[in-house]
């Protein structure tokens, strides 16, 4: 991973256009080719980014201070460097991945085994479907053959919806899968998370863990 702290401006040219005026920012260049631009005031979410596969060219347009990142769709992220304050590279190796707690892992297993819980005619593609930004809990197809990505949580909050949104953005770039819609599944979904999911066209599924294990009446509620 390469870490660059620089005073820079950023322009995105693609389906939409966006501009970030000059300011000190952190630029992450990962081994998978992804590039993301971060500020110091918004947790983990980048200001702008380019997901792999993409290429980074430094010194484009006959200017040493311009980085141009281009993805396979021809979209561009243009970073104009004014001053580089830090530039270092680090080999992180292969990450062991997120270890889910027992309940969350078991929910995933149960839902994969009973994929019809999502609706009649659903079929499982696979659990832990790999992407460049992490595995999707469950990838499946609905009765019409359309791809559905499911994110599972014990307690569903806004961060989980944001995570699923990032997966959907990446999956919908794959012509073999698109269009992909999302389902946010949890034992409990917070009201703010439900509002955000609904606004983004993501379905919400409330899971009854005991019922799925056959302890209580077998009822699930899909909203």
C-alpha positions as CSV (number, residue, x, y, z in Angstrom):
1,X,0.0,0.0,0.0
2,X,1.2,3.5,-0.8
3,X,0.4,6.4,1.5
4,X,0.6,9.9,0.1
5,X,-0.3,13.1,2.0
6,X,-0.4,16.0,-0.3
7,X,-2.0,19.4,-0.9
8,X,-4.0,18.7,-4.0
9,X,-7.2,19.3,-6.0
10,X,-9.2,16.4,-7.4
11,X,-11.5,16.2,-10.5
12,X,-13.7,13.3,-11.4
13,X,-14.9,12.9,-15.0
14,X,-17.3,10.1,-15.8
15,X,-21.1,9.6,-15.6
16,X,-21.0,12.8,-13.5
17,X,-18.4,15.4,-12.8
18,X,-17.1,16.5,-9.4
19,X,-14.4,18.8,-8.1
20,X,-12.5,18.9,-4.8
21,X,-10.7,22.2,-4.3
22,X,-7.2,22.4,-3.1
23,X,-6.6,21.1,0.5
24,X,-4.3,18.7,2.3
25,X,-5.5,15.1,1.8
26,X,-4.5,11.5,2.2
27,X,-4.2,9.4,-1.0
28,X,-4.3,5.6,-0.7
29,X,-3.0,3.5,-3.6
30,X,-3.6,-0.2,-2.8
31,X,-2.0,-3.3,-4.4
32,X,-5.3,-4.1,-6.1
33,X,-5.0,-0.9,-8.1
34,X,-7.7,1.1,-6.3
35,X,-7.1,4.8,-5.5
36,X,-9.0,6.7,-2.8
37,X,-8.9,10.3,-1.5
38,X,-9.5,10.9,2.2
39,X,-10.0,13.9,4.5
40,X,-9.5,14.0,8.2
41,X,-13.1,14.7,9.2
42,X,-15.2,11.7,8.0
43,X,-14.3,8.4,9.5
44,X,-13.4,5.7,6.8
45,X,-15.5,7.0,3.9
46,X,-13.3,8.5,1.1
47,X,-14.1,11.8,-0.6
48,X,-13.6,10.2,-4.0
49,X,-12.2,6.9,-5.2
50,X,-11.6,4.7,-8.2
51,X,-12.2,1.0,-7.8
52,X,-10.1,-1.7,-9.7
53,X,-9.4,-2.6,-12.4
54,X,-7.9,0.8,-13.1
55,X,-4.5,2.3,-14.1
56,X,-2.6,5.1,-12.4
57,X,-0.3,7.3,-14.5
58,X,1.8,9.9,-12.8
59,X,2.9,13.0,-14.7
60,X,0.1,12.7,-17.3
61,X,-0.6,15.6,-19.6
62,X,3.1,16.6,-19.6
63,X,2.8,17.7,-16.0
64,X,4.8,16.0,-13.3
65,X,2.2,17.1,-10.7
66,X,-0.8,15.5,-12.3
67,X,-1.9,11.9,-11.5
68,X,-4.6,10.4,-13.8
69,X,-6.5,7.3,-12.7
70,X,-8.6,5.6,-15.4
71,X,-10.9,2.6,-15.0
72,X,-12.1,0.2,-17.7
73,X,-15.2,2.4,-18.4
74,X,-13.0,5.3,-19.3
75,X,-13.9,7.3,-16.2
76,X,-11.0,9.5,-14.9
77,X,-9.9,10.7,-11.5
78,X,-7.4,13.5,-12.0
79,X,-5.3,14.5,-9.0
80,X,-3.4,17.7,-9.3
81,X,-0.5,17.8,-6.8
82,X,0.6,21.1,-5.4
83,X,2.8,19.9,-2.5
84,X,3.7,16.3,-1.4
85,X,4.1,16.2,2.4
86,X,4.6,12.5,2.8
87,X,5.1,9.5,0.4
88,X,5.7,6.0,1.6
89,X,5.0,2.4,0.5
90,X,4.3,-0.6,2.8
91,X,3.9,-4.3,2.1
92,X,0.9,-5.5,4.1
93,X,0.7,-9.1,2.8
94,X,-2.4,-11.2,2.6
95,X,-5.1,-10.2,5.1
96,X,-6.7,-13.1,7.0
97,X,-10.1,-11.4,6.6
98,X,-12.8,-10.5,9.0
99,X,-13.8,-13.2,11.5
100,X,-17.5,-13.0,12.1
101,X,-18.9,-13.7,15.5
102,X,-20.7,-17.0,16.0
103,X,-24.3,-15.7,15.6
104,X,-23.6,-13.7,12.4
105,X,-21.7,-16.5,10.8
106,X,-24.5,-18.9,11.7
107,X,-27.1,-16.6,10.3
108,X,-25.2,-16.5,7.0
109,X,-25.0,-20.3,6.9
110,X,-28.7,-20.7,7.8
111,X,-29.9,-18.1,5.2
112,X,-27.7,-19.7,2.5
113,X,-29.2,-23.1,3.3
114,X,-32.7,-21.7,3.2
115,X,-32.3,-19.2,0.4
116,X,-36.0,-19.4,-0.4
117,X,-36.4,-17.2,2.7
118,X,-35.7,-14.3,0.4
119,X,-38.5,-15.3,-1.9
120,X,-39.9,-18.1,-4.0
121,X,-37.6,-19.1,-6.8
122,X,-34.4,-17.7,-5.3
123,X,-31.2,-19.7,-5.9
124,X,-27.8,-19.4,-4.2
125,X,-24.7,-18.4,-6.3
126,X,-22.3,-18.6,-3.3
127,X,-21.5,-17.4,0.2
128,X,-18.6,-15.0,0.8
129,X,-18.6,-13.9,-2.9
130,X,-15.2,-12.3,-3.3
131,X,-14.8,-8.7,-4.5
132,X,-11.9,-6.2,-4.5
133,X,-13.2,-4.5,-1.4
134,X,-14.2,-7.6,0.6
135,X,-16.6,-10.6,0.4
136,X,-20.3,-10.2,-0.1
137,X,-22.1,-12.3,2.5
138,X,-24.5,-14.0,0.1
139,X,-24.9,-13.6,-3.7
140,X,-28.0,-15.2,-5.2
141,X,-30.5,-14.9,-8.0
142,X,-34.2,-14.2,-7.8
143,X,-37.0,-15.9,-9.6
144,X,-36.4,-13.7,-12.6
145,X,-32.7,-14.6,-12.8
146,X,-31.6,-11.1,-11.5
147,X,-28.6,-10.9,-9.2
148,X,-29.2,-10.1,-5.5
149,X,-26.4,-9.2,-3.0
150,X,-27.2,-9.8,0.7
151,X,-25.4,-8.2,3.6
152,X,-25.9,-9.8,7.0
153,X,-25.6,-8.2,10.4
154,X,-26.7,-9.0,14.0
155,X,-27.7,-5.3,14.4
156,X,-28.2,-3.4,11.2
157,X,-27.1,0.2,11.3
158,X,-26.1,2.9,8.8
159,X,-22.6,1.5,8.4
160,X,-23.9,-1.8,7.2
161,X,-26.1,0.0,4.5
162,X,-23.0,2.0,3.4
163,X,-21.0,-1.3,3.2
164,X,-23.7,-2.9,1.0
165,X,-23.9,0.2,-1.1
166,X,-20.2,0.0,-1.9
167,X,-20.5,-3.7,-2.8
168,X,-23.5,-2.9,-5.1
169,X,-21.6,-0.1,-6.9
170,X,-18.7,-2.5,-7.6
171,X,-20.9,-5.5,-8.6
172,X,-23.0,-3.5,-11.0
173,X,-19.8,-2.8,-13.0
174,X,-19.6,-6.5,-13.8
175,X,-21.7,-7.1,-17.0
176,X,-22.1,-10.7,-16.0
177,X,-23.9,-9.8,-12.8
178,X,-25.6,-6.4,-13.5
179,X,-28.2,-5.3,-12.6
180,X,-27.6,-6.2,-9.0
181,X,-30.0,-5.2,-6.2
182,X,-29.3,-5.4,-2.5
183,X,-31.0,-6.8,0.6
184,X,-29.9,-5.7,4.1
185,X,-30.6,-8.5,6.6
186,X,-30.3,-8.4,10.3
187,X,-31.9,-9.5,13.6
188,X,-32.6,-5.9,14.3
189,X,-32.5,-2.9,11.8
190,X,-32.3,0.6,13.2
191,X,-34.8,3.1,11.9
192,X,-32.1,5.3,10.4
193,X,-30.6,2.4,8.6
194,X,-34.0,1.4,7.2
195,X,-34.7,4.9,5.9
196,X,-31.2,5.0,4.2
197,X,-31.7,1.6,2.7
198,X,-35.1,2.4,1.3
199,X,-33.8,5.6,-0.1
200,X,-31.2,3.6,-2.0
201,X,-33.5,1.0,-3.3
202,X,-32.2,-1.7,-0.9
203,X,-34.6,-4.2,0.7
204,X,-34.6,-4.9,4.4
205,X,-35.0,-8.4,5.9
206,X,-35.6,-8.9,9.7
207,X,-34.2,-12.3,10.7
208,X,-35.5,-14.3,13.7
209,X,-32.4,-16.3,14.7
210,X,-34.4,-18.7,16.9
211,X,-37.0,-19.4,14.2
212,X,-34.2,-20.0,11.7
213,X,-32.7,-22.6,14.0
214,X,-36.2,-24.2,14.4
215,X,-36.6,-23.2,18.0
216,X,-39.7,-21.1,17.4
217,X,-42.4,-20.6,14.8
218,X,-40.7,-20.4,11.4
219,X,-41.5,-16.8,10.4
220,X,-39.4,-14.1,8.8
221,X,-40.4,-10.6,7.9
222,X,-39.3,-9.1,4.6
223,X,-40.0,-5.3,4.3
